[in-house]
Amino acid sequence: MVYELHYWPGIQGRGEFVRLALEEAGAEYVDVARGPVSEGGGARNLAQLMDELAPAPFAPPILVVETLVIAQTANILLFLGHRHKLAPDEETGRLWVNQLQLTIADLVDETHDTHHPLSSGLYYADQKEAAKQRSEHFRRERMPKYLGYFERILKGGGESGAGLAGEALTYADLSLFQVVRGLEYAFPQAMASLAPKLEATLALAERVEQRPNIGAYLKSKRRIPFNEEGIFRHYPELDGKA
Amino acid sequence: MVYELHYWPGIQGRGEFVRLALEEAGAEYVDVARGPVSEGGGARNLAQLMDELAPAPFAPPILVVETLVIAQTANILLFLGHRHKLAPDEETGRLWVNQLQLTIADLVDETHDTHHPLSSGLYYADQKEAAKQRSEHFRRERMPKYLGYFERILKGGGESGAGLAGEALTYADLSLFQVVRGLEYAFPQAMASLAPKLEATLALAERVEQRPNIGAYLKSKRRIPFNEEGIFRHYPELDGKA
């Protein structure tokens, strides 16, 4: 059983949350759009595939396995979490991890809109002034609110070494790691000013990074570096204190 | 077993997607924040409750039942869909309905940002020019893309009378109804210009409206009217052709 992951090549984007889960699980997968065009790679093939898949996805990432075609990041992770024990099996725990992932997804959406507040169809340069305003609000209000929330959960967990849903690592922990590293890349000043209040969160991110499979993945060529085409973009003029 | 729904009083907001599922299911629930302050009603009580609940929700809506505390709209609906047969039982169908709901949630987020593109902490009047730009992009690009997507799914279903996941009604159908009515309220001109291409979607919305439980709900005082405090706001200066 080999998973096919379909996501825009060249960026981590929302596909990265799926990659991290697949890598942690040690699952075999093909990152199709990053392969050669002759094997279905490239953005054009991906766009065409989207017209052909059933049931039709609205947007990548898309996971294809056996007869299943699954889209929406949190939905893919709900599926993978169950299959690869990256979430509790019982209902309460499963819903809690899904809830955390959806909250992380909201933070990711808001991060995207810091550089594209007016239109995803306009260049950043054409909405820079609006981006500055949105980013300031994001740094001062939203980042502290979201990250403070996850910090409280991690601290409330008690025993050190635990994640967002207790002792066992879940896909929500992997996703929080990704968001922390992304925000550090995009808003280094804001993250530096918040760091003293994010002890448990930053410690979790380090623990995730040191897991054997994740560590190997991060050092590999499979990990695309952060860049200014993705969700987490470093535009110095948008950064500043939180 | 009585559900407690906790959501900001005075607006439909994201709580409405939960209300529609509870109403369709004929479930007994208390819309706590809309009740008297002495019984936990009002925004202040809700804010305090959020500090006390475990596991901690990031934001309303929150559903409390038995020992469960569930937040995030799509997560609550995943739970209710399973309990009240508002989604298929088997994995493929369940994931498909969750995927649809998450796509609807993205559309709802984008709708909200048409009137608050810069900051949820600023008044609309203080971001009106940015709102005009974002709304134009939303009307011309995003509304046709999202609504066209759902229309294609409904048409692909074949037999008339079917919803987004086949013959049986699901919570995603209820949510699509809510979004259609909301967009008609907020952007009447844009929806009028799209209507000829949304035959199946508009027919679905009517079928939902005519279901006995939903019909009774919509005529009751439990249904809060659309207004300019919610997600779907009618600001004529933001409307225009799609």
Interface residues (C-beta under 8 A of the other chain):
Chain A: P55 A56 P57 F58 T67 L68 I70 A71 Q72 A74 N75 L78 F79 E91 T92 L95 W96 N98 Q99 L102 T103 D106 D109 D113 P117 L118 S119 S120 G121 L122 Q127 A130 Q133 R134 H137 E141 Y146 Y149 R152 I153 G156
Chain B: P55 A56 P57 F58 T67 L68 I70 A71 Q72 A74 N75 L78 F79 E91 T92 L95 W96 N98 Q99 L102 T103 D106 D109 D113 P117 L118 S119 S120 G121 L122 A130 Q133 R134 H137 E141 Y146 Y149 R152 I153 G156
